Amino acid sequence: MTSRLASGAALVLCAAGCDPLLNVAGSFFPAWMVAMVVGVALTVAVRYVFAAAGLEPLAEWSPATRGAVVAEIEHLRRIVELLPLFDDYLRQAILPRA
């Protein structure tokens, strides 16, 4: 366990030099560290939103299931976003030009 933790810490420390740095309140932090803090904060916030809305059973879904639902919502959003462009394309390709 200790060697696994040490090798993980070494990997993180070696890879941290490759990441872009973000200036946060005058200190430079690796982008992955900022992303990790934001991810944890959003996870806690979503948990409280689920509890307030009575959606606690959704929090018991496996991470793969939640990820699939989020991906599908993003796919549907993208399809709805592209529909007007597709409609214009069909009008130009199919309808005769006057």
N, C-alpha and C positions, 0 to 999 in steps of 0.2 A: 504494500500500500504506500509506504514512504517513497520507494523508488518511483512508483507511478506518479505520485504527486510531484516529486522533484523533476521528473522528465517533463511533465505537463507545464510546470512553472518555467523550466528552461526553454521550452518551445514558445511559450507566450512571451518571455523576455527577449528571445532572439527575433521573433516575428514582429515585435512592437516597433523595432527600428524601421521597418518597411512601411508602416502605416503613415498616412498624412497626419499632421499635428493640427489641432484646433486650439485657437486662443480663447480660453474661457477665463474671464476676469483677470487677465494679465498672466495667467499660467498656461503653458502649452500641455495639452493632454492628447494622447493618441485617440484617433477617431473611434477605435473599437471600444475604448473605455467609456467614452461619452455614449455610444450606442448601447452598451451594456446597462449603464445607469438609466437611460431613457426607457429601455425595454423593461427593466424591473419596475420602474415607476408606473409605466402604462399597465403592466400586469396587475399591480396592486389596485390601480384605479379601476380597471375593468372588473376585478373581483368585487369591489364595492358597488359598482353599477349593477352587476348581476344580482347581488344580494338585495339591493334596494328595489330592483324591478321584479324580484321573485323568480329569477331565472337561474337559481342555484343548480338545478339538474344539468344545465348546459355546461357548468364548470366541471362536471364529473366525466365529460367525454374525454376520450384519449387525445393526446396532442395531434396524432395523425388525422383523426376525424375533424378536429377543429381547424387544422391546416387545410384540409380538403374543402371545408365549408367556406373558409376565407378565400381560397383560390377560386372556387366557383362563383362567389359573389363578385370577385374582381373580373372574371371572364364575362359575366352578365353585364357588368358596368361598361366594359370595353365594347361589347357588342352594341349596346344602346348608344354609346358614343359614336360608333362607326356607321350606324344605320343611315343618318342623313347623307353621308358621303357616298355610301353604296347606292342610295336612291338616286342621287345626282348622276352617278356613273351609269346606272341602268337607263335613265332617261336619255343620256347622250348616246349610248350604245344601241338601244333598241328603237326608240322613237325616231321616225323620219325627220330629217331637218327641213325646215321650211325656207 
